[in-house]
């Protein structure tokens, strides 16, 4: 194998990868701005939602997802 190219043979089929994603997975897109902004410019969550994500119930996470998707989040290019 050429050291400049990754071995992509181990990646799941697109259908399997889509099934692996859950709606309650974190919406983080690594464009964080919760230090100085009320709402993160990347994912659209509040600082409290970001900090407490791992403690939230599946229903609470779904509610956040519904709100941020309606507001046009998550965004990668701000």
C-alpha positions in Angstrom: 0.0 0.0 0.0 1.3 3.5 -0.8 2.0 5.4 2.3 0.3 8.5 0.9 -3.1 6.9 0.5 -5.5 5.6 3.2 -6.9 2.1 3.0 -10.6 2.7 2.5 -11.5 -1.0 2.2 -12.5 -1.1 5.9 -15.1 1.6 5.6 -18.7 0.5 6.0 -21.1 0.7 3.0 -23.0 4.0 2.9 -26.3 2.3 3.9 -24.6 0.8 7.0 -23.0 4.1 7.9 -26.4 5.9 7.7 -28.0 3.3 9.9 -25.2 3.8 12.5 -26.0 7.5 12.9 -28.6 8.3 15.5 -30.5 11.5 15.6 -29.4 12.0 19.2 -25.7 11.9 18.3 -23.9 15.2 19.0 -24.5 17.9 16.4 -21.0 19.3 17.1 -19.1 20.2 13.9 -15.9 21.4 15.6 -16.7 25.1 15.0 -17.1 26.0 18.6 -17.9 29.5 19.8 -19.6 29.0 23.1 -17.0 31.0 25.1 -18.2 34.4 23.9 -21.5 33.6 22.1 -24.9 32.7 23.5 -25.4 30.2 20.7 -22.6 28.2 19.2 -22.0 29.3 15.6 -21.3 25.7 14.5 -23.9 23.5 16.1 -26.5 26.0 17.3 -26.6 24.8 20.9 -26.4 26.9 24.0 -23.3 26.6 26.2 -25.5 24.7 28.7 -26.7 22.3 26.1 -23.1 21.7 24.9 -21.9 21.2 28.5 -24.8 18.9 29.5 -25.2 16.9 26.3 -23.9 13.7 27.7 -26.3 14.0 30.6 -29.4 14.7 28.6 -32.1 12.1 27.9 -32.7 10.9 24.3 -35.9 13.0 24.2 -34.1 16.1 25.3 -31.5 15.6 22.7 -34.1 15.1 20.0 -35.8 18.4 21.1 -32.5 20.2 20.7 -32.0 18.6 17.3 -35.4 19.7 16.1 -34.8 23.3 17.2 -31.3 23.6 15.7 -32.3 22.0 12.4 -35.2 24.5 12.2 -32.7 27.3 12.7 -30.4 26.1 10.0 -27.8 24.3 12.1 -25.4 22.6 12.3 -23.2 24.7 10.1 -19.6 24.1 9.0 -18.8 27.4 7.2 -19.7 30.5 9.2 
